[in-house]
Amino acid sequence: CPSACYCVATPELVQCRYERLEEPPKELPTTVHNLSIAGSNLSVLHRAAFAARPLPDLRLLRLRHDNIQIIEDMALQGLPALRTLDLSHNPLLSVAAGAFAGVPLLHTLQLNQALLAAPLEEQLALALRNISLRRLELAGNSLRALPAALLPAGLEELDLRNNSLQRLTAAELRSLEAPGLQGLRLTLGANPLSCDCALRPFLTWLRAAAARVPDARSLRCAGPLPLRGAALLRLRPEGLACTAAEGGEPGQLETASYVFFGIVLALIGIVFLMVLYLNRRGIKRWLHNLREACRDQMEGYHYRYEQDADPRRTSAIGTP
């Protein structure tokens, strides 16, 4: 086992952490299954970086936080059994078209927070075209749109959590129905979804294909303010605010809202009239009693007024 690393057998595991390595260690056991190099300064993953001593049984390679900026052609040569490659948390600037050549069994690629330094969609698309990828992780890359060019046929899982996606457009949704992608599952949590008119196509698709989004129930609106925190699956596409600036049908939703409000008021009025009608006898009795009470009160006032105005009563009171 290299002096900068430590090894664990059953299964073979080699970890090299924060040793500031500038290249992969050369003296690795050939039986290693999992290799993790973290916190180093690899900077450039050169051609045939692992070919000096091939690792025929290596299945998982983690190169996280290694300041990798450039991946050259055939950089992974000598790893024929590699199935999972983790390049997360590296400031990638350049990925050669043949960067993943020589690893025909690679099916999981993790690039979380690795695409922040430069736009690499075109380069990665070329690098991925000759491998049969099944899972691609792109979390935390501030993506504003679905990276359609990075979706090879046969891809089964795509992790887009914690990006800057406000919605998936109709064109992007159509790309998810391309041959070989009908079974693709997306995870979209922690994106600032904007629940406005432009979200309607995505919300319609999501309600019909929720099984393709494992975290669909946890998706929440980031805006506008009245809908902030609302669960997407509890909304209806026709209920999302639509304005002219959003390219929708101006005023349609506002008109519908006023019509709905008028209908509600009409129903309340009808119910009130029905209550009055059903209780007409009781109301009539109550009005009759109220009228009689008022009449008795007025007669009492009138009687006292007549008594006070009687001259005989006044003179009798004034005689000693």
Secondary structure, 3 states (H helix, E strand, C coil): CCCCCEEECCCCEEEEECCCCCCCCCCCCCCCCEEEEECCCCCEECCCCCCCCCCCCCCEEEEECCCCCEECCCCCCCCCCCCEEECCCCCCCEECCCCCCCCCCCCEEECCCCCCCCCCHHHHHHHHCCCCCCEEECCCCCCCCCCHHHCCCCCCEEECCCCCCCCCCHHHHHHCCCCCCCCCEEECCCCCEECCHHHHHHHHHHHHCHHHCCCHHHCEEEECHHHCCCEHHHCCHHHCCCCHHHCCCCCHHHHHHHHHHHHHHHHHHHHHHHHHHHCHHHHHHHHHHHHHHHHHHHHHHHHHHHHHHCHHHHHHHHCC
